Amino acid sequence: MNIELGLLNGNTVNTQYAPLTLLSALYQQNRTLEPLKAVQVSMKSVRYTPLDKLRQVWLSVLSGCAYISEINTLLRPDTTLAQVWNQSAFTDQSNVSRTLDRLTLMNIDQLRGAVTDIWRSRSLTLGHDWRGYLWLDFDLSGLPCGKQGEGSTKGYFSGKKTSLAASWPVSARSNTTKPSGRTCFQATATLFAACVRRCVRLKLL
């Protein structure tokens, strides 16, 4: 199967997970998730196999589901993505939860081994020529976006506001005082010294 991208005349399909749909087709072509078949969950299969539901958990993570319960509202309505996996629709979250509850310690070991096989077969680091350097490129600089940007929120850019040294409480001058009832003491004094000083003053009164 060769994956081709192009434009269609008319809206013949509709999905909110177009990149994930393309990734799913690529994974099927390369049989990337084939190691998951090693996870043998002992439970009855009616319409969806345990492999289908484990794969759906993986898809739910990539589609932005923070909880299994969000499968019903985010993933299940998207029938186009399900058709890529040769299914008319995804199963509901209750079936997925029951499958996860049936996982034994042996199944978890099988799942861990399957995931290891998947990343090892796709890892570029394992095939790196270690006679040379492995360069890691990290770019953590923020990028500004407009108010109309999807999901845009007010953020923070280092160096654009008051420096940390000027606003951090520890950096305040040592002569700052703090009122405490009828007395006051330096904020830099220890709590023990402040308590002793207050007790002495109360006795004198």
C-alpha positions in Angstrom: 0.0 0.0 0.0 1.4 3.4 -1.0 0.2 6.4 0.9 -0.6 9.4 -1.3 -1.7 12.9 -0.3 -3.9 15.0 -2.4 -6.9 17.2 -2.7 -10.4 16.0 -3.4 -13.3 17.8 -5.0 -16.1 17.9 -2.4 -16.2 16.9 1.2 -16.4 13.1 0.9 -14.9 12.3 4.3 -14.7 14.1 7.6 -12.4 13.6 10.5 -10.9 15.7 13.3 -7.8 13.6 13.4 -6.4 13.9 9.9 -2.7 13.6 11.0 -3.5 10.6 13.2 -5.4 9.0 10.3 -2.4 9.3 8.1 -0.1 7.9 10.9 -2.5 5.0 11.3 -2.3 4.1 7.7 1.5 4.3 7.8 1.6 2.1 10.9 -0.6 -0.5 9.1 1.6 -0.4 6.1 4.8 -1.0 8.1 3.0 -3.4 10.6 4.4 -1.3 13.4 1.9 -2.5 16.0 2.3 -6.2 15.1 4.2 -7.0 18.4 1.0 -6.2 20.4 -0.3 -9.6 19.2 2.0 -11.2 21.8 -0.3 -9.8 24.6 -2.7 -12.8 25.1 -5.6 -11.5 27.3 -7.9 -14.3 28.3 -11.4 -12.9 27.7 -14.2 -13.5 25.3 -14.2 -11.5 22.1 -17.5 -10.6 20.5 -17.0 -7.7 18.1 -13.6 -6.3 19.3 -10.6 -8.3 20.1 -8.3 -7.4 23.1 -5.8 -6.3 20.4 -8.3 -3.9 19.0 -9.0 -2.4 22.4 -5.3 -2.1 23.3 -4.7 -0.3 20.0 -7.7 2.0 20.8 -6.0 2.9 24.1 -2.9 4.0 22.1 -5.1 6.0 19.7 -6.9 7.6 22.6 -3.6 8.9 24.0 -2.6 10.3 20.6 -6.1 11.9 20.1 -5.8 13.8 23.4 -7.8 11.8 25.8 -6.6 12.4 29.3 -8.9 9.7 30.7 -10.4 6.5 29.3 -13.9 7.9 29.8 -13.1 10.6 27.2 -13.1 7.9 24.5 -16.9 8.1 24.2 -16.8 11.9 23.4 -13.5 12.4 21.6 -12.5 9.2 19.8 -15.7 7.0 19.3 -17.6 9.6 17.2 -14.8 9.7 14.6 -15.9 6.8 12.3 -13.4 7.8 9.6 -10.4 7.1 11.8 -12.0 3.8 12.8 -12.5 2.8 9.2 -8.7 3.1 8.6 -8.4 0.3 11.1 -11.0 -1.8 9.3 -13.8 -1.0 11.8 -17.1 0.7 11.4 -16.7 2.4 14.7 -14.6 2.3 17.9 -15.9 0.5 21.0 -17.0 2.5 24.0 -14.9 3.2 27.1 -16.6 0.5 29.3 -15.3 -2.3 27.0 -11.8 -0.8 27.0 -11.8 -0.5 30.8 -12.9 -4.1 31.2 -10.0 -5.2 29.0 -7.5 -3.2 31.0 -8.9 -4.7 34.2 -8.4 -8.2 32.9 -4.7 -7.7 32.3 -2.6 -10.0 34.5 1.0 -9.5 35.6 2.0 -11.8 32.8 0.0 -9.6 30.3 1.8 -6.5 31.6 5.1 -8.2 31.0 4.0 -9.1 27.5 2.8 -5.6 26.9 6.1 -4.2 28.1 8.0 -6.5 25.8 5.8 -5.6 22.9 6.3 -1.9 23.4 10.1 -2.4 23.7 10.1 -4.3 20.4 8.1 -1.5 18.7 10.5 1.3 19.7 13.6 -0.8 19.1 12.5 -1.5 15.5 11.9 2.2 14.8 14.7 3.7 16.9 17.3 5.7 15.0 19.5 6.0 18.0 20.1 2.2 18.2 21.4 2.3 14.6 23.6 5.3 15.2 27.3 5.1 14.4 28.7 5.7 17.9 32.2 6.5 16.5 30.8 10.0 16.1 28.7 12.3 18.2 25.0 12.1 18.7 23.7 15.6 18.4 20.5 16.5 20.3 18.8 19.7 19.3 16.7 21.3 21.9 14.9 24.6 21.1 12.8 25.7 24.1 12.3 29.3 23.0 8.7 30.4 23.0 7.0 31.5 19.8 4.4 34.3 19.9 0.9 33.7 18.4 -2.1 35.9 17.8 -5.2 36.1 19.9 -7.1 34.1 17.3 -4.7 31.2 17.5 -6.4 27.9 18.4 -5.8 27.1 22.1 -3.7 30.2 22.6 -3.2 31.3 26.2 -1.2 34.0 27.9 2.3 32.8 28.5 5.6 33.9 29.8 8.8 34.7 27.9 12.0 34.8 29.9 13.6 38.2 30.0 10.4 40.0 29.0 9.3 40.7 32.6 10.8 41.8 35.9 13.9 39.7 36.6 13.6 36.9 39.2 16.2 38.6 41.5 14.1 41.7 41.8 10.8 39.9 42.6 11.9 36.9 44.7 11.1 37.4 48.4 14.5 36.1 49.5 16.1 39.0 47.6 14.3 41.6 49.7 16.5 43.9 51.9 17.2 42.6 55.4 15.7 45.6 57.1 12.2 44.8 56.1 9.9 44.5 59.1 6.8 42.5 59.6 4.2 43.3 62.2 3.2 40.6 64.7 0.5 41.7 67.1 1.7 44.5 69.4 5.4 43.9 68.5 7.4 43.9 65.3 10.7 42.2 64.4 13.0 41.8 61.4 11.7 39.4 58.8 15.2 37.9 58.6 15.1 36.9 62.3 14.6 33.3 63.1 11.2 32.2 64.4 12.7 31.0 67.7 14.3 34.3 68.4 11.1 36.1 67.6 9.1 34.0 69.9 11.6 34.5 72.8 11.6 38.2 72.2 7.8 38.3 72.3 7.5 36.2 75.5 10.0 38.5 77.3 8.1 41.5 76.3 4.8 40.0 77.6 6.4 39.2 81.0 7.6 42.8 81.3 4.1 44.1 80.7 
